[in-house]
Amino acid sequence: MNALEKKKKLEETRMKMTGLQQLQAVIEEGLTPAIEKTLDFKLSELSFGKTVFSGYPGEKHLNPIGTVHGGYAATLLDSALGCAIHTVLEPGERYTTVDLNVKYLRAMLPGMGKVTASAEVVHKGRKIATAEARLVGEDGKLYATGNTTCAIY
């Protein structure tokens, strides 16, 4: 079977699975999306309507003023939010982000230890889903919050 045939077969299989089953399969297969390697974070918990991502902001994530770039927090929150919505999809459904809102509450610094983004679906309708998330440090402090609206198709 060539690469194109394998890709088509994988897509056919994926379309028969719920969103939660798809993400569970990714974890079981040990597949790591490139963004997780680039930004040093990973999906650490997964259940219906909920996800948790954990990461370690470091020097490679600094902005010009010496704090961790806001894009790090935004990407961690976006990943948790999107995957939380993905867990509630029925077979054959897909989603795309309509908007992402992030509120930065305090600066992150390299070497601060693990940060955790926890997201939960607030609503899933036929065409729209929303979710909320919190980004918390090892110190128990809230560093950012986020919410998203996604279109279901």
RODRENMAR-713362 format. One record per residue: residue number from 1; chain; residue in one letter; x, y, z of N, C-alpha, C, CB in turn. Coordinates in nm, 3 decimals, always signed. Each point is the difference from the previous one (the first is absolute). Glycine has a CB too. Layout:
<timars>
[NUM A A [X Y Z] [X Y Z] [X Y Z] [X Y Z]];
...
</timars>
This chain:
<timars>
[1 A M [+0.085 -0.117 +0.000] [-0.085 +0.117 +0.000] [+0.090 +0.124 +0.000] [-0.187 -0.125 +0.124]];
[2 A N [+0.164 +0.217 -0.219] [+0.082 +0.120 -0.006] [-0.047 +0.104 +0.102] [+0.045 -0.045 -0.243]];
[3 A A [+0.029 +0.154 +0.254] [-0.028 +0.102 +0.101] [-0.138 +0.063 -0.020] [+0.245 +0.045 +0.016]];
[4 A L [-0.283 -0.019 -0.139] [-0.130 +0.060 -0.028] [-0.113 -0.093 +0.040] [+0.102 +0.129 -0.188]];
[5 A E [-0.087 -0.258 +0.161] [-0.103 -0.098 +0.039] [-0.010 -0.010 +0.152] [+0.042 -0.128 -0.212]];
[6 A K [+0.072 +0.131 +0.280] [+0.000 -0.005 +0.146] [-0.071 +0.122 +0.058] [+0.216 -0.130 -0.004]];
[7 A K [-0.187 +0.247 -0.052] [-0.062 +0.123 +0.048] [-0.151 -0.005 -0.018] [+0.210 +0.128 -0.055]];
[8 A K [-0.255 -0.177 -0.060] [-0.144 -0.010 -0.028] [-0.066 -0.097 +0.096] [+0.042 +0.052 -0.242]];
[9 A K [+0.022 -0.166 +0.267] [-0.056 -0.099 +0.092] [-0.008 +0.056 +0.142] [+0.093 -0.185 -0.144]];
[10 A L [+0.011 +0.256 +0.187] [+0.002 +0.062 +0.132] [-0.114 +0.101 +0.013] [+0.249 -0.033 +0.014]];
[11 A E [-0.271 +0.114 -0.117] [-0.107 +0.100 +0.002] [-0.136 -0.068 +0.007] [+0.143 +0.158 -0.131]];
[12 A E [-0.162 -0.267 +0.058] [-0.126 -0.074 +0.005] [-0.026 -0.055 +0.140] [+0.026 -0.059 -0.243]];
[13 A T [+0.078 +0.007 +0.306] [-0.012 -0.051 +0.136] [-0.033 +0.112 +0.097] [+0.162 -0.183 -0.054]];
[14 A R [-0.091 +0.295 +0.042] [-0.021 +0.115 +0.088] [-0.143 +0.052 -0.007] [+0.241 +0.060 -0.029]];
[15 A M [-0.299 -0.059 -0.088] [-0.134 +0.054 -0.018] [-0.107 -0.087 +0.068] [+0.076 +0.100 -0.216]];
[16 A K [-0.041 -0.221 +0.254] [-0.094 -0.089 +0.069] [+0.013 +0.011 +0.153] [+0.010 -0.156 -0.196]];
[17 A M [+0.089 +0.231 +0.243] [+0.028 +0.010 +0.143] [-0.053 +0.133 +0.055] [+0.205 -0.145 -0.029]];
[18 A T [-0.238 +0.146 +0.159] [-0.032 +0.126 +0.066] [+0.128 +0.080 +0.016] [-0.197 -0.104 +0.122]];
[19 A G [+0.184 +0.231 -0.090] [+0.117 +0.083 +0.023] [+0.084 -0.052 +0.116] [-0.125 +0.195 -0.089]];
[20 A L [+0.059 -0.239 +0.196] [+0.072 -0.055 +0.114] [+0.078 -0.124 -0.040] [-0.176 +0.090 +0.155]];
[21 A Q [+0.115 -0.179 -0.232] [+0.069 -0.120 -0.047] [+0.121 +0.036 -0.087] [-0.217 -0.127 +0.009]];
[22 A Q [+0.203 +0.229 -0.092] [+0.111 +0.043 -0.085] [+0.119 +0.046 +0.083] [-0.164 +0.067 -0.177]];
[23 A L [+0.139 +0.017 +0.277] [+0.110 +0.049 +0.085] [+0.059 -0.113 +0.084] [-0.108 +0.226 +0.007]];
[24 A Q [+0.025 -0.317 +0.041] [+0.052 -0.114 +0.074] [+0.091 -0.085 -0.089] [-0.206 -0.001 +0.144]];
[25 A A [+0.169 -0.014 -0.270] [+0.082 -0.077 -0.095] [+0.134 +0.069 -0.024] [-0.208 -0.088 -0.109]];
[26 A V [+0.207 +0.220 +0.101] [+0.125 +0.075 -0.018] [+0.094 -0.026 +0.117] [-0.123 +0.179 -0.130]];
[27 A I [+0.068 -0.177 +0.251] [+0.081 -0.025 +0.120] [+0.052 -0.143 +0.000] [-0.134 +0.171 +0.128]];
[28 A E [+0.046 -0.267 -0.155] [+0.039 -0.142 +0.001] [+0.105 -0.031 -0.106] [-0.228 -0.057 +0.084]];
[29 A E [+0.220 +0.126 -0.198] [+0.098 -0.021 -0.108] [+0.133 +0.069 +0.032] [-0.189 -0.016 -0.165]];
[30 A G [+0.189 +0.101 +0.268] [+0.122 +0.073 +0.034] [+0.034 +0.109 -0.099] [+0.081 -0.204 +0.110]];
[31 A L [-0.184 +0.252 -0.181] [+0.023 +0.106 -0.098] [+0.010 +0.134 +0.071] [-0.124 -0.132 -0.177]];
[32 A T [+0.228 +0.206 +0.147] [+0.020 +0.130 +0.062] [-0.004 +0.107 -0.107] [+0.137 -0.103 +0.185]];
[33 A P [-0.237 +0.193 -0.179] [-0.003 +0.109 -0.097] [+0.127 +0.086 +0.012] [-0.253 +0.000 +0.009]];
[34 A A [+0.301 +0.050 -0.120] [+0.125 +0.077 -0.003] [-0.003 +0.120 +0.094] [+0.032 -0.074 -0.235]];
[35 A I [-0.148 +0.139 +0.249] [-0.009 +0.118 +0.085] [+0.033 -0.033 +0.146] [-0.174 +0.094 -0.154]];
[36 A E [+0.142 -0.215 +0.196] [+0.032 -0.041 +0.137] [+0.150 -0.008 +0.021] [-0.216 -0.126 +0.012]];
[37 A K [+0.287 +0.077 -0.110] [+0.146 -0.008 +0.009] [+0.061 +0.139 -0.004] [-0.003 -0.226 -0.110]];
[38 A T [-0.047 +0.309 +0.020] [+0.054 +0.135 -0.017] [-0.014 +0.082 +0.127] [-0.056 -0.012 -0.242]];
[39 A L [-0.059 +0.006 +0.307] [-0.026 +0.084 +0.117] [+0.011 -0.072 +0.134] [-0.148 +0.131 -0.145]];
[40 A D [+0.189 -0.257 +0.143] [+0.022 -0.077 +0.123] [-0.125 -0.008 +0.088] [+0.239 +0.070 -0.008]];
[41 A F [-0.350 -0.118 -0.052] [-0.120 -0.026 +0.077] [-0.065 -0.127 -0.054] [-0.033 +0.247 +0.049]];
[42 A K [-0.062 -0.300 +0.029] [-0.067 -0.123 -0.045] [-0.139 -0.012 +0.061] [+0.223 -0.111 -0.024]];
[43 A L [-0.303 +0.030 -0.043] [-0.133 -0.035 +0.051] [+0.022 -0.097 +0.114] [-0.114 +0.035 -0.227]];
[44 A S [+0.071 +0.004 +0.348] [+0.026 -0.085 +0.116] [-0.124 -0.068 +0.057] [+0.189 +0.149 +0.050]];
[45 A E [-0.309 -0.094 -0.079] [-0.124 -0.062 +0.045] [-0.107 +0.020 -0.105] [+0.061 +0.038 +0.242]];
[46 A L [-0.151 -0.135 -0.251] [-0.101 +0.002 -0.105] [-0.125 -0.073 +0.048] [+0.178 +0.009 -0.177]];
[47 A S [-0.293 +0.057 +0.167] [-0.129 -0.065 +0.026] [-0.106 +0.075 -0.082] [+0.071 -0.075 +0.236]];
[48 A F [-0.192 +0.025 -0.235] [-0.107 +0.061 -0.079] [-0.021 +0.144 +0.045] [-0.109 -0.226 -0.032]];
[49 A G [+0.132 +0.321 -0.059] [-0.022 +0.142 +0.028] [+0.110 +0.069 +0.077] [-0.235 -0.054 -0.003]];
[50 A K [+0.342 -0.017 +0.035] [+0.107 +0.059 +0.080] [+0.137 -0.046 -0.049] [-0.154 +0.009 +0.198]];
[51 A T [+0.251 +0.084 -0.193] [+0.139 -0.036 -0.028] [+0.092 +0.081 +0.090] [-0.057 -0.056 -0.239]];
[52 A V [+0.175 +0.002 +0.259] [+0.104 +0.069 +0.076] [+0.130 -0.012 -0.080] [-0.114 -0.047 +0.225]];
[53 A F [+0.179 +0.160 -0.248] [+0.131 +0.004 -0.063] [+0.098 +0.056 +0.101] [-0.099 +0.029 -0.232]];
[54 A S [+0.220 -0.086 +0.236] [+0.105 +0.047 +0.091] [+0.124 +0.036 -0.079] [-0.092 -0.142 +0.186]];
[55 A G [+0.160 +0.248 -0.143] [+0.120 +0.042 -0.070] [+0.101 +0.062 +0.094] [-0.136 +0.034 -0.203]];
[56 A Y [+0.254 -0.011 +0.148] [+0.112 +0.056 +0.075] [+0.057 +0.120 -0.076] [+0.053 -0.227 +0.100]];
[57 A P [-0.103 +0.347 -0.070] [+0.053 +0.118 -0.069] [+0.148 +0.019 +0.034] [-0.230 +0.107 +0.003]];
[58 A G [+0.310 -0.083 -0.105] [+0.143 +0.014 +0.021] [+0.058 +0.116 -0.078] [+0.012 -0.243 +0.040]];
[59 A E [+0.119 +0.249 -0.042] [+0.071 +0.110 -0.066] [-0.030 +0.007 -0.149] [+0.179 -0.020 +0.170]];
[60 A K [-0.203 -0.094 -0.233] [-0.029 +0.002 -0.144] [-0.136 +0.062 -0.031] [+0.142 -0.203 -0.025]];
[61 A H [-0.222 +0.232 +0.128] [-0.131 +0.060 -0.017] [-0.003 +0.148 +0.036] [-0.098 -0.223 +0.048]];
[62 A L [+0.214 +0.283 -0.025] [+0.005 +0.141 +0.043] [-0.034 +0.097 -0.111] [+0.171 -0.065 +0.165]];
[63 A N [-0.232 +0.176 -0.126] [-0.022 +0.111 -0.092] [+0.114 +0.102 +0.021] [-0.255 -0.035 +0.003]];
[64 A P [+0.260 +0.143 -0.079] [+0.111 +0.095 +0.013] [+0.013 +0.068 +0.137] [-0.028 +0.036 -0.240]];
[65 A I [-0.078 -0.036 +0.321] [+0.012 +0.066 +0.131] [+0.034 -0.096 +0.113] [-0.164 +0.168 -0.081]];
[66 A G [+0.189 -0.294 +0.048] [+0.051 -0.094 +0.098] [-0.103 -0.083 +0.074] [+0.181 +0.154 +0.023]];
[67 A T [-0.307 -0.148 -0.064] [-0.101 -0.087 +0.058] [-0.043 -0.101 -0.106] [-0.080 +0.184 +0.159]];
[68 A V [+0.008 -0.287 -0.117] [-0.048 -0.101 -0.095] [-0.102 +0.067 -0.091] [+0.039 -0.191 +0.165]];
[69 A H [-0.022 +0.172 -0.294] [-0.087 +0.061 -0.100] [-0.146 -0.037 +0.024] [+0.189 -0.005 -0.165]];
[70 A G [-0.278 +0.101 +0.148] [-0.143 -0.025 +0.018] [-0.053 -0.108 -0.093] [-0.024 +0.235 +0.071]];
[71 A G [+0.091 -0.255 -0.183] [-0.042 -0.103 -0.093] [+0.012 -0.140 +0.059] [+0.069 +0.148 -0.186]];
[72 A Y [+0.023 -0.164 +0.281] [+0.013 -0.130 +0.067] [-0.128 -0.032 +0.077] [+0.251 +0.031 +0.019]];
[73 A A [-0.296 +0.065 +0.063] [-0.124 -0.019 +0.076] [-0.118 -0.018 -0.095] [+0.093 +0.137 +0.189]];
[74 A A [-0.099 -0.055 -0.294] [-0.111 -0.008 -0.095] [-0.004 -0.136 -0.069] [+0.015 +0.247 -0.035]];
[75 A T [+0.101 -0.299 -0.003] [+0.003 -0.130 -0.068] [-0.039 -0.113 +0.094] [+0.178 +0.087 -0.152]];
[76 A L [-0.131 -0.081 +0.275] [-0.037 -0.102 +0.098] [-0.151 +0.002 +0.026] [+0.229 +0.019 +0.107]];
[77 A L [-0.284 +0.102 -0.087] [-0.144 +0.013 +0.022] [-0.078 -0.045 -0.124] [+0.043 +0.190 +0.160]];
[78 A D [+0.000 -0.146 -0.279] [-0.068 -0.037 -0.124] [-0.001 -0.152 -0.019] [+0.067 +0.220 -0.101]];
[79 A S [+0.043 -0.285 +0.132] [+0.009 -0.145 -0.014] [-0.098 -0.069 +0.095] [+0.241 +0.021 -0.067]];
[80 A A [-0.244 +0.023 +0.192] [-0.090 -0.060 +0.098] [-0.145 +0.026 -0.038] [+0.174 +0.030 +0.178]];
[81 A L [-0.205 +0.091 -0.220] [-0.138 +0.036 -0.037] [-0.047 -0.079 -0.122] [+0.037 +0.229 +0.094]];
[82 A G [+0.045 -0.230 -0.197] [-0.038 -0.072 -0.123] [-0.017 -0.149 +0.023] [+0.120 +0.172 -0.131]];
[83 A C [-0.028 -0.229 +0.205] [-0.009 -0.145 +0.026] [-0.119 -0.032 +0.090] [+0.248 -0.020 -0.027]];
[84 A A [-0.283 +0.108 +0.120] [-0.119 -0.023 +0.083] [-0.124 -0.008 -0.090] [+0.107 +0.122 +0.197]];
[85 A I [-0.117 -0.030 -0.291] [-0.112 -0.004 -0.094] [+0.009 -0.126 -0.087] [-0.010 +0.252 -0.002]];
[86 A H [+0.130 -0.287 -0.039] [+0.016 -0.120 -0.082] [-0.056 -0.125 +0.070] [+0.206 +0.103 -0.105]];
[87 A T [-0.195 -0.109 +0.238] [-0.045 -0.118 +0.073] [-0.151 -0.020 -0.004] [+0.195 +0.030 +0.148]];
[88 A V [-0.271 +0.075 -0.181] [-0.146 -0.013 -0.001] [-0.057 -0.017 -0.141] [-0.005 +0.139 +0.207]];
[89 A L [+0.092 -0.151 -0.307] [-0.046 -0.017 -0.137] [-0.053 -0.140 -0.025] [+0.165 +0.171 -0.073]];
[90 A E [-0.271 -0.178 -0.005] [-0.056 -0.128 -0.044] [+0.079 -0.049 -0.121] [-0.233 +0.063 +0.087]];
[91 A P [+0.223 -0.191 -0.120] [+0.068 -0.049 -0.119] [-0.037 +0.083 -0.123] [+0.003 -0.231 +0.099]];
[92 A G [+0.095 +0.267 -0.177] [-0.022 +0.078 -0.122] [+0.000 +0.150 +0.020] [-0.128 -0.190 -0.080]];
[93 A E [+0.118 +0.237 +0.205] [+0.002 +0.145 +0.025] [+0.144 +0.051 +0.005] [-0.217 -0.016 +0.128]];
[94 A R [+0.232 +0.141 -0.167] [+0.128 +0.070 +0.011] [-0.029 +0.137 +0.059] [+0.101 -0.125 -0.199]];
[95 A Y [+0.006 +0.196 +0.233] [-0.018 +0.135 +0.052] [+0.113 +0.089 -0.050] [-0.118 -0.089 +0.204]];
[96 A T [+0.093 +0.219 -0.197] [+0.105 +0.097 -0.024] [-0.023 +0.117 +0.095] [+0.023 -0.069 -0.244]];
[97 A T [+0.085 +0.130 +0.287] [-0.009 +0.110 +0.095] [-0.054 +0.125 -0.069] [+0.192 -0.096 +0.132]];
[98 A V [-0.292 +0.157 -0.070] [-0.055 +0.127 -0.047] [+0.072 +0.115 +0.071] [-0.227 -0.107 -0.045]];
[99 A D [+0.244 +0.092 +0.177] [+0.078 +0.101 +0.072] [+0.065 -0.060 +0.124] [-0.154 +0.178 -0.084]];
[100 A L [+0.259 -0.114 +0.125] [+0.075 -0.037 +0.120] [+0.025 +0.129 +0.077] [+0.111 -0.203 -0.112]];
[101 A N [-0.149 +0.204 +0.239] [+0.023 +0.116 +0.085] [+0.089 -0.041 +0.116] [-0.223 +0.100 -0.064]];
[102 A V [+0.328 -0.022 +0.087] [+0.093 -0.029 +0.109] [+0.013 +0.124 +0.087] [+0.127 -0.168 -0.142]];
[103 A K [-0.134 +0.148 +0.271] [+0.023 +0.106 +0.098] [+0.126 -0.036 +0.077] [-0.250 +0.055 +0.020]];
[104 A Y [+0.352 +0.029 -0.030] [+0.127 -0.022 +0.069] [-0.007 +0.068 +0.136] [+0.128 -0.014 -0.220]];
[105 A L [-0.104 -0.062 +0.326] [-0.015 +0.053 +0.135] [+0.134 +0.029 +0.068] [-0.212 -0.124 +0.015]];
[106 A R [+0.316 +0.051 -0.053] [+0.135 +0.025 +0.054] [+0.100 -0.061 -0.096] [-0.083 +0.001 +0.240]];
[107 A A [+0.205 +0.051 -0.234] [+0.106 -0.046 -0.090] [+0.053 -0.136 +0.042] [+0.062 +0.238 -0.046]];
[108 A M [-0.027 -0.318 -0.054] [+0.067 -0.127 +0.025] [+0.149 +0.022 -0.023] [-0.205 -0.137 -0.069]];
[109 A L [+0.285 +0.066 +0.146] [+0.145 +0.014 -0.010] [+0.062 -0.137 -0.028] [-0.003 +0.198 +0.158]];
[110 A P [+0.115 -0.199 -0.229] [+0.066 -0.130 -0.025] [+0.044 -0.061 +0.132] [+0.079 +0.078 -0.226]];
[111 A G [-0.088 -0.210 +0.234] [+0.041 -0.070 +0.121] [-0.105 +0.002 +0.111] [+0.231 +0.056 -0.060]];
[112 A M [-0.350 -0.008 +0.031] [-0.104 +0.008 +0.103] [-0.063 -0.135 +0.031] [-0.045 +0.231 -0.074]];
[113 A G [+0.082 -0.332 -0.002] [-0.058 -0.132 +0.021] [-0.119 -0.024 -0.091] [+0.078 +0.006 +0.235]];
[114 A K [-0.152 -0.108 -0.202] [-0.112 -0.044 -0.085] [-0.117 +0.098 +0.008] [+0.072 -0.238 +0.034]];
[115 A V [-0.133 +0.262 -0.150] [-0.127 +0.070 -0.007] [-0.102 -0.096 -0.058] [+0.113 +0.228 -0.028]];
[116 A T [-0.238 -0.213 +0.071] [-0.105 -0.092 -0.041] [-0.120 +0.076 -0.052] [+0.079 -0.166 +0.169]];
[117 A A [-0.120 +0.132 -0.291] [-0.121 +0.059 -0.060] [-0.111 -0.103 +0.006] [+0.137 +0.148 -0.154]];
[118 A S [-0.242 -0.116 +0.228] [-0.115 -0.089 +0.015] [-0.118 +0.063 -0.072] [+0.085 -0.088 +0.223]];
[119 A A [-0.147 +0.011 -0.312] [-0.112 +0.052 -0.078] [-0.123 -0.088 +0.015] [+0.161 +0.100 -0.163]];
[120 A E [-0.276 -0.035 +0.152] [-0.127 -0.073 +0.011] [-0.101 +0.060 -0.098] [+0.046 -0.056 +0.243]];
[121 A V [-0.119 -0.031 -0.310] [-0.104 +0.045 -0.091] [-0.114 +0.061 +0.081] [+0.063 -0.180 -0.170]];
[122 A V [-0.109 +0.295 +0.125] [-0.113 +0.067 +0.064] [-0.130 -0.036 -0.072] [+0.150 +0.189 +0.071]];
[123 A H [-0.143 -0.194 -0.205] [-0.119 -0.028 -0.081] [+0.040 -0.063 -0.132] [-0.121 +0.193 +0.108]];
[124 A K [+0.044 -0.292 -0.151] [+0.017 -0.055 -0.134] [-0.138 -0.013 -0.061] [+0.214 -0.124 +0.062]];
[125 A G [-0.235 +0.201 -0.167] [-0.125 -0.010 -0.075] [+0.026 -0.068 -0.133] [-0.089 +0.209 +0.111]];
[126 A R [-0.005 -0.196 -0.203] [+0.017 -0.061 -0.131] [+0.106 +0.071 -0.084] [-0.237 -0.072 +0.009]];
[127 A K [+0.251 +0.205 +0.009] [+0.090 +0.077 -0.085] [+0.109 +0.076 +0.075] [-0.187 +0.020 -0.156]];
[128 A I [+0.170 -0.001 +0.286] [+0.094 +0.080 +0.079] [+0.032 -0.072 +0.131] [-0.091 +0.212 -0.102]];
[129 A A [+0.217 -0.203 +0.143] [+0.042 -0.050 +0.130] [+0.087 +0.106 +0.068] [-0.008 -0.242 -0.081]];
[130 A T [+0.002 +0.248 +0.213] [+0.083 +0.093 +0.075] [+0.069 -0.075 +0.113] [-0.153 +0.194 -0.058]];
[131 A A [+0.268 -0.140 +0.098] [+0.076 -0.060 +0.111] [+0.075 +0.111 +0.074] [+0.024 -0.220 -0.126]];
[132 A E [+0.010 +0.190 +0.251] [+0.076 +0.093 +0.085] [+0.121 -0.073 +0.056] [-0.209 +0.129 +0.059]];
[133 A A [+0.317 -0.053 -0.031] [+0.123 -0.061 +0.053] [+0.070 +0.093 +0.097] [+0.025 -0.131 -0.212]];
[134 A R [+0.059 +0.069 +0.295] [+0.083 +0.072 +0.097] [+0.143 -0.051 -0.010] [-0.198 +0.035 +0.156]];
[135 A L [+0.292 +0.055 -0.149] [+0.142 -0.035 -0.002] [+0.058 +0.031 +0.137] [+0.020 +0.046 -0.251]];
[136 A V [+0.022 -0.152 +0.322] [+0.045 +0.011 +0.139] [+0.144 -0.050 +0.010] [-0.238 -0.030 +0.085]];
[137 A G [+0.318 +0.099 -0.004] [+0.138 -0.041 +0.023] [+0.012 -0.098 +0.114] [+0.075 +0.218 -0.086]];
[138 A E [+0.046 -0.275 +0.100] [+0.027 -0.090 +0.113] [-0.023 +0.069 +0.134] [+0.167 -0.120 -0.141]];
[139 A D [-0.153 +0.252 +0.140] [-0.018 +0.078 +0.122] [-0.147 +0.021 +0.036] [+0.215 +0.114 -0.051]];
[140 A G [-0.307 -0.169 -0.031] [-0.142 +0.012 +0.025] [-0.061 +0.130 -0.049] [+0.036 -0.143 +0.195]];
[141 A K [+0.046 +0.232 -0.252] [-0.050 +0.129 -0.048] [-0.059 -0.013 -0.140] [+0.172 +0.117 +0.141]];
[142 A L [-0.274 -0.037 -0.165] [-0.065 +0.006 -0.130] [+0.078 +0.097 -0.089] [-0.229 -0.054 +0.103]];
[143 A Y [+0.278 +0.006 -0.217] [+0.080 +0.081 -0.091] [-0.079 +0.053 -0.119] [+0.197 -0.132 +0.069]];
[144 A A [-0.297 +0.059 -0.113] [-0.080 +0.044 -0.113] [-0.130 -0.081 -0.004] [+0.208 +0.067 -0.130]];
[145 A T [-0.307 -0.009 +0.067] [-0.124 -0.072 -0.028] [-0.029 +0.012 -0.149] [-0.089 +0.043 +0.235]];
[146 A G [+0.007 -0.132 -0.284] [-0.036 +0.006 -0.141] [-0.135 -0.060 -0.025] [+0.239 -0.010 -0.060]];
[147 A N [-0.298 +0.052 -0.051] [-0.122 -0.065 -0.046] [+0.000 +0.000 -0.151] [-0.127 +0.072 +0.206]];
[148 A T [+0.048 -0.162 -0.260] [-0.007 -0.014 -0.145] [-0.142 -0.028 -0.043] [+0.235 -0.083 -0.005]];
[149 A T [-0.260 +0.117 -0.119] [-0.121 -0.039 -0.069] [+0.046 -0.074 -0.125] [-0.139 +0.199 +0.090]];
[150 A C [+0.080 -0.314 -0.114] [+0.036 -0.080 -0.116] [-0.125 -0.031 -0.081] [+0.197 -0.100 +0.123]];
[151 A A [-0.178 +0.095 -0.255] [-0.108 -0.041 -0.090] [+0.008 -0.150 -0.020] [+0.001 +0.225 -0.117]];
[152 A I [-0.114 -0.292 +0.125] [-0.009 -0.144 -0.022] [-0.051 -0.022 -0.141] [-0.043 -0.047 +0.247]];
[153 A Y [+0.108 -0.041 -0.321] [-0.048 -0.031 -0.136] [+0.015 -0.146 -0.029] [+0.058 +0.228 -0.076]];
</timars>
